[in-house]
Amino acid sequence: MTIDRDFLEDLRKRFGSAAGGEMEDPHFRAVAASVFKDGDSRKWPFADPATFLDARFIENGLRRPEVLEALDVALIGVPMDLGVTNRAGARLGPRAVRAVERVGPYEHVLRVAPMGGLKVADVGDVPMRSRFGLAECHADIEACYRMIAATGVIPLSVGGDHSISGAILKGLAASQPVGMIHIDAHCDTAGPYEGSKFHHGAPFREAVLAGVLDPKRTIQIGIRGGGEYLWEFSFASGMTVIHAEEVAEMGLKAVIAKALEVVGAGPTYLSFDVDSLDPAFAPGTGTPEVGGLQPREVLTLLRGFKGINLIGGDVVEIAPQYDNTTNTAQIAAQVLFELLCLAMFSPAVRTNVT
């Protein structure tokens, strides 16, 4: 079979002398213009100190509300894992996700390049007074996110164990309860154990009881494992629970439709625990549960939530020392990128993105 010479000659005329950032398609041309606005040379992904999604870094950004007020989205580290019940190490999650060299800049399904459409920065890690006191850390996180809420920026956070989410919600939703899309292996609605109600198996019970999380606007996806009996509160409070096996039975489109129905148009938080994934894909976590979701399923779910009123989100429980492949951190960084893309379509974002 021979090549069509006329077709080949046409391709040569159109693309033979075009630069890498020159596109004919109007949409791709607009994306390339935002990515290559300073020329077709881009910073080496392995150069300079690492930041979330290679965003610009603002030192002490969480101590300067005026900085947050100028942003649409703040990328934040919460390196605290004093609430774990099994393997520790999620305190190293933010550092591992920052070290991921290349995610984005373009999301081909949602057809957006968020760094070119939003004002985004890595504003550092939540300052905490004590590396030893779990309750003190939660108080510091809550106070920080209360300040963040007042600035109007959308915070996207990387933990840390899942107990941080309860403190984030108490600060972020202090003035109005929010709904939640929660992707996890565990419901995290257990009661107090061994004298503590602040552990990572309980943040969402605490958030509901504190009046900051609306259980009837909460959906939990991917639930499985031997702790089912611990999640009575989820069912008693009216949360919608979709187990991992039900995801396969229902199909992803039905799960997405149910989630959109549950959260509606109201303010919504999205919390993603990497142990929602099967440990074959993400072994770097403290409480792995076999039989979990696949990365492709997770990305399909997240993309399906386009248009929700996203007011914040987190990616938690990345414990990189249990994964010498770095796959867990790679997936976590991709999920963070998807959350950033969802922010582009949220009514809560300040920038008018077209």
C-alpha positions, 0 to 999 in steps of 0.5 A: 500500500502506498502513501497518497502523495497529494495528501502527504504534500498537503500535510508538509505544507500545513505542518512541515514548518509549523512550531510545536505551539502552532495549532490550526484547530481554534480550541487547540490554538487557544489552549496552546496560547495559554500554555506557551504564552511566554514562547515554546520553551517551558520550564523543565519539570524536574528543575527548581523546588517542587510544587503541586501541579507545578503551580507557582509557589507563594511563600507563607500564603496561608498567613496572608489573606490578601494573597488568597483573595487574589486567587481562584484556587489555592493548592494546600498541603496538610501533612498530618497523620496523627489520626491513623489506625493502621500504617502511618506515613500520610504526613509525607503525602503532600511532599510526594504529590508535589514531587510528581513531575508532570500532570496536565496541562490539558484535560482531554475529556473536559477539554480545559487547561486550568492553569491558563484559565484560573488564578492558581498557586501552591500556598504551602502547608497549613501551619500547626503548633504541635507535631504531637497533639491530634486535637491541637492539629485539628483546631489549627486546621479548622482555624486556617480553613475558616480564614480561607473561607472568608477570602472566597478562594476554593481550597484544594488540599492534599493530606495527611490522613482523612481526619483532616477533612472533618477539621477542614469542613468545620472551618470551610462550612462554618456559615453554611452546611455543605453536601459532599461527594466522598470516594473511599473504601471506608465511610469514615463515620465511626464513633470514638475509640480509645478516648478519641473521636478525632481519628481518621475513621470518624471525620464525617460523623463529627462533621454532621454532628457539628452541623457543617455537613448535610448527610442527605446531600452526601454520597459515599462511593466505593465502600467495601471491606470488613468495617461495614458494621462501623458505618451505621451512622451513614445509613442512620443519618441519610447518607447515600452509600454505594459499595464498590461492587455496586459501582460495577453493577450500576455502571459509572453513568448511573453512579454519576447521575445518582451523585449529581442528584444527591448533591444538587446545586448546593455547595459541595465538597469533594473528598478523595481517599486513595484507598478507594482504589484497589491496592494493585494500583495504589498500594501506598496507603495506610489501610489498603482494601482489596476489590477497589476501583480502577484509576480509569473508573475514578477519572470517569467519575470525577469528569462526570461531576462537571458543573457541581458547585465545588467549594473545596476538595481534598486528596488524602491518605497517600503514604508514599513509603509503601509504594516504591513505584510512585504510582500512588502519588502519580494517581493522587496528583492526577486526581488533584488535577481533575479537581482543579479542572472541576473548579473551572466549571464551579459556580463558586469560582471567581474567574468567569471561565468560558 
